[in-house]
C-alpha cells in the first residue's frame, strides 16, 4: 500500500537503525517535504536508500577494494560512499559490475579499478530481483548485468545484497514473474530455448530491447533468455548446473551459496538483517 502524506509534512529518516539482533547502525538523516515541487530529494525510495546506506556504513572501511553492483538500489550506495569518502577521507577502490556501475563511479569521482589490477575484492555490494529467505539464493539479472555481477561477486570475500522488502520471498518466483535471466551466445539462442523448455517446461523468452528493434544486447555482446518457470519445487543448484552445461549458455541469474547477508529496508526507515539459515540441497 502506498502511503500518501500531506504536502506540509516533513519526513525524516532516523539517524539510527535497529536490527533484529538489537544492534544499532548510525545513518545520516535525510529530510524532505513530501510533494514539494523541485525538492532535491523527491522520488527517494526510503526502503532502498536505508538498506544501501547501512551496507556502506557497516561494511566499507579505509583501504578496501569494493565491488559496485548494478541497479536502482546501488545508486544510493554510491551516493553514500561518495559522502563518506569525502567526509572521512577514505581510500576505496571501486570495481564495477556493469557499464552503469562504471558510470556511477566516474560520475561521483570515486577511484575506478578493475579485475586486472584488483583480482581480489574485499566486499561487493549489489542488489537482487528476488531473495529466498533461509538459503539467501537470489535471482539477479533483471537489468541484464548478471554475468559481470557474478564474476565480481565470485572474486569477493563477501557479497552483501541490499533490497527493499518486496524482494524477500519464501520461494523463488513468488513475486518475480519475469523469469530467471540466462545470458547466451546469440547463435545458440533457439536450441537453448528448446532444451530448457523440453527439460523443465515453462517458457524461455528472448528479451527484446525497449528502445530499438531486436533483442537486447548485454555488455558482453550476448542475448538474454528469461526462463519463466512452472510453479513447482526445484533444486536450484541442480537447475543451475544443468543450464551451465548447455553449450552456448554463458551464465545464469541464479546466485546460489554466494550471499553472505542481505539488508532489507522498509518505508519506515527500518533495516532487517537476513542471514543464511538453510543449506542449499544438491540433488
VMD Tcl script that draws the C-alpha trace (Angstrom):
set ca {
  {0.00 0.00 0.00}
  {1.35 3.42 -0.91}
  {1.44 5.94 1.92}
  {0.15 9.39 0.92}
  {1.26 12.23 3.17}
  {0.13 15.85 3.22}
  {2.39 18.24 1.39}
  {3.26 20.11 4.58}
  {4.62 17.03 6.33}
  {8.40 16.81 6.75}
  {9.68 13.24 6.52}
  {12.96 12.47 8.30}
  {14.96 9.26 8.10}
  {16.10 8.40 11.62}
  {19.79 8.60 12.30}
  {19.94 5.20 13.99}
  {18.52 1.97 12.64}
  {17.88 -1.01 14.87}
  {18.40 -4.55 13.57}
  {16.52 -7.59 14.84}
  {19.72 -8.54 16.67}
  {19.37 -5.43 18.84}
  {22.41 -3.70 17.34}
  {22.25 -0.14 16.07}
  {23.93 1.32 13.00}
  {24.23 5.07 12.58}
  {22.96 6.72 9.43}
  {22.87 10.32 8.30}
  {19.45 11.96 8.43}
  {17.67 12.92 5.24}
  {14.76 15.35 5.37}
  {12.39 16.42 2.64}
  {8.95 17.86 2.20}
  {6.52 15.44 0.58}
  {5.13 16.80 -2.67}
  {7.24 19.96 -2.80}
  {8.00 20.94 -6.36}
  {11.68 20.72 -7.34}
  {12.58 19.18 -3.99}
  {16.13 17.83 -4.33}
  {15.20 14.51 -2.70}
  {11.90 13.99 -4.50}
  {11.49 10.42 -5.66}
  {13.66 8.95 -2.89}
  {12.83 5.31 -2.21}
  {13.37 5.26 1.55}
  {13.41 1.46 1.84}
  {16.16 1.09 -0.75}
  {18.10 4.09 0.50}
  {18.22 2.92 4.12}
  {19.40 -0.58 3.19}
  {22.01 0.82 0.78}
  {23.33 3.37 3.28}
  {23.60 0.81 6.05}
  {25.56 -1.57 3.82}
  {28.11 1.17 3.15}
  {28.29 2.25 6.80}
  {28.63 -1.29 8.11}
  {30.97 -2.90 5.59}
  {33.14 -0.21 3.96}
  {36.50 0.52 5.58}
  {39.51 2.57 4.61}
  {41.86 0.91 2.12}
  {39.44 -1.72 0.87}
  {38.63 -2.91 -2.65}
  {34.87 -2.66 -3.14}
  {32.72 -4.25 -5.83}
  {29.94 -1.93 -7.00}
  {26.80 -3.69 -8.18}
  {24.11 -2.57 -10.58}
  {20.53 -1.37 -10.33}
  {18.46 1.34 -8.68}
  {19.37 0.47 -5.08}
  {23.09 0.73 -5.79}
  {22.72 4.38 -6.76}
  {22.02 5.12 -3.09}
  {25.06 3.06 -2.05}
  {27.35 5.02 -4.34}
  {25.94 8.33 -3.09}
  {26.57 7.30 0.50}
  {30.05 6.01 -0.34}
  {30.96 9.31 -2.02}
  {29.86 11.22 1.07}
  {31.82 9.00 3.44}
  {34.94 9.19 1.29}
  {34.73 12.98 1.30}
  {33.88 13.38 4.99}
  {36.25 10.72 6.33}
  {38.99 10.94 3.68}
  {38.65 7.22 2.94}
  {40.67 5.47 0.28}
  {38.48 2.92 -1.52}
  {38.98 1.37 -4.96}
  {35.70 0.57 -6.72}
  {35.37 -2.33 -9.19}
  {32.20 -2.06 -11.34}
  {29.90 -4.91 -12.37}
  {28.46 -3.14 -15.43}
  {28.67 -0.09 -17.64}
  {26.07 1.56 -15.40}
  {28.18 0.91 -12.29}
  {31.28 2.22 -14.06}
  {29.49 5.45 -14.95}
  {28.27 5.88 -11.38}
  {31.83 5.50 -10.07}
  {33.07 8.08 -12.56}
  {30.17 10.50 -12.03}
  {30.74 10.55 -8.26}
  {34.52 10.91 -8.74}
  {35.36 7.67 -6.95}
  {38.50 5.63 -7.63}
  {37.86 3.26 -10.53}
  {39.51 -0.16 -10.54}
  {39.11 -3.42 -12.46}
  {39.81 -7.12 -12.05}
  {43.10 -6.87 -13.94}
  {44.57 -4.62 -11.25}
  {42.46 -5.89 -8.33}
  {41.53 -9.57 -8.85}
  {40.76 -9.99 -5.13}
  {37.91 -7.89 -3.78}
  {37.17 -7.36 -0.09}
  {33.43 -6.89 -0.42}
  {30.78 -6.42 -3.12}
  {27.51 -4.61 -2.51}
  {24.77 -5.40 -5.01}
  {21.01 -5.61 -5.43}
  {18.73 -8.50 -6.38}
  {15.43 -9.11 -8.13}
  {14.35 -11.70 -5.58}
  {15.82 -13.19 -2.39}
  {14.80 -16.56 -0.98}
  {14.64 -16.49 2.81}
  {16.69 -19.16 4.54}
  {19.05 -20.09 1.71}
  {19.62 -16.47 0.51}
  {19.52 -17.79 -3.06}
  {18.93 -14.81 -5.36}
  {17.60 -14.14 -8.82}
  {19.64 -11.40 -10.47}
  {19.90 -10.08 -14.00}
  {16.69 -8.11 -14.44}
  {18.91 -5.26 -15.57}
  {20.94 -7.54 -17.83}
  {24.26 -7.46 -15.92}
  {24.22 -10.94 -14.37}
  {27.48 -12.28 -15.82}
  {29.71 -9.42 -14.75}
  {27.89 -9.23 -11.41}
  {28.59 -12.90 -10.77}
  {32.23 -12.63 -11.84}
  {32.86 -9.74 -9.44}
  {30.93 -11.50 -6.65}
  {32.99 -14.66 -7.15}
  {36.17 -12.63 -6.61}
  {34.87 -11.13 -3.37}
  {35.40 -12.15 0.23}
  {31.82 -11.06 0.98}
  {28.70 -10.43 -1.08}
  {26.19 -8.12 0.58}
  {22.75 -7.84 -1.02}
  {20.68 -4.69 -0.42}
  {16.99 -4.55 -1.27}
  {13.53 -3.45 -0.24}
  {11.08 -5.82 1.41}
  {9.29 -6.59 -1.84}
  {12.29 -8.68 -2.93}
  {12.11 -11.08 0.04}
  {10.19 -14.31 -0.63}
  {9.70 -17.81 0.77}
  {10.49 -19.41 -2.59}
  {11.82 -18.10 -5.90}
  {9.19 -16.96 -8.36}
  {6.72 -15.97 -5.66}
  {6.85 -12.28 -6.65}
  {9.35 -12.03 -9.52}
  {7.34 -13.18 -12.54}
  {9.78 -12.19 -15.29}
  {11.76 -15.41 -15.05}
  {15.38 -16.35 -14.46}
  {17.73 -14.46 -16.81}
  {20.14 -16.62 -18.77}
  {22.86 -14.99 -20.88}
  {23.53 -16.90 -24.12}
  {25.73 -16.71 -27.20}
  {23.43 -15.28 -29.93}
  {23.81 -18.18 -32.40}
  {22.78 -20.69 -29.72}
  {19.61 -18.90 -28.65}
  {16.99 -21.10 -30.34}
  {18.50 -24.50 -29.42}
  {18.87 -23.37 -25.80}
  {15.25 -22.26 -25.71}
  {14.14 -25.68 -26.85}
  {16.40 -27.55 -24.41}
  {15.25 -25.54 -21.39}
  {11.57 -25.84 -22.24}
  {11.94 -29.55 -23.07}
  {13.70 -30.27 -19.76}
  {11.76 -28.12 -17.30}
  {8.71 -26.73 -19.11}
  {7.70 -23.12 -18.88}
  {8.85 -20.63 -21.48}
  {12.32 -19.27 -22.28}
  {11.65 -15.84 -23.75}
  {14.18 -13.86 -25.76}
  {14.45 -10.45 -24.10}
  {13.78 -7.63 -26.54}
  {15.20 -4.12 -26.38}
  {12.83 -1.42 -25.19}
  {14.39 1.34 -27.28}
  {15.29 -0.32 -30.57}
  {14.11 -3.11 -32.81}
  {15.56 -6.51 -31.99}
  {16.90 -8.37 -28.95}
  {18.53 -6.67 -26.00}
  {22.32 -6.97 -26.20}
  {24.30 -7.32 -22.95}
  {27.54 -5.53 -22.07}
  {29.24 -8.71 -23.29}
  {27.55 -8.67 -26.71}
  {25.22 -11.56 -25.93}
  {21.45 -12.18 -25.76}
  {19.28 -12.87 -22.72}
  {16.65 -15.56 -22.30}
  {14.19 -15.08 -19.43}
  {13.01 -18.51 -18.34}
  {9.53 -18.18 -16.86}
  {9.40 -21.47 -14.96}
  {6.38 -23.51 -13.83}
  {5.28 -23.23 -10.21}
  {6.87 -26.33 -8.74}
  {9.63 -27.20 -6.28}
  {13.15 -27.07 -7.73}
  {16.62 -27.90 -6.57}
  {18.07 -24.65 -7.87}
  {21.63 -25.88 -7.63}
  {20.83 -28.78 -9.97}
  {18.94 -26.47 -12.34}
  {21.86 -24.06 -12.47}
  {24.36 -26.85 -13.12}
  {22.22 -28.28 -15.94}
  {21.82 -24.90 -17.61}
  {25.54 -24.11 -17.40}
  {26.35 -27.35 -19.22}
  {24.28 -26.42 -22.27}
  {26.71 -25.24 -24.98}
  {26.16 -21.54 -25.58}
  {24.97 -20.68 -22.08}
  {27.30 -18.04 -20.65}
  {25.76 -17.60 -17.19}
  {22.52 -17.82 -15.25}
  {20.89 -15.32 -12.92}
  {20.76 -17.87 -10.09}
  {23.14 -16.76 -7.32}
  {23.46 -19.83 -5.10}
  {25.59 -20.02 -1.93}
  {27.19 -16.67 -2.77}
  {25.39 -14.22 -0.48}
  {26.80 -13.58 2.99}
  {23.96 -11.38 4.20}
  {21.03 -9.33 2.99}
  {19.99 -5.93 4.29}
  {16.29 -5.35 3.69}
  {14.79 -1.91 4.19}
  {11.20 -0.74 4.59}
  {9.35 2.53 4.03}
  {9.64 3.46 7.72}
  {13.43 3.51 7.63}
  {13.90 0.14 9.37}
  {16.52 -2.30 8.09}
  {16.46 -6.03 8.81}
  {19.47 -8.30 8.57}
  {18.92 -11.64 6.81}
  {21.49 -14.39 7.32}
  {21.64 -17.83 5.77}
  {19.81 -20.35 7.94}
  {19.25 -23.20 5.48}
  {21.59 -25.21 3.30}
  {21.08 -25.37 -0.46}
  {20.43 -29.04 -1.23}
  {22.15 -30.72 -4.18}
  {20.04 -33.49 -5.74}
}
mol new
graphics top color blue
foreach p $ca { graphics top sphere $p radius 0.5 }
foreach p [lrange $ca 0 end-1] q [lrange $ca 1 end] { graphics top cylinder $p $q radius 0.2 }
display resetview
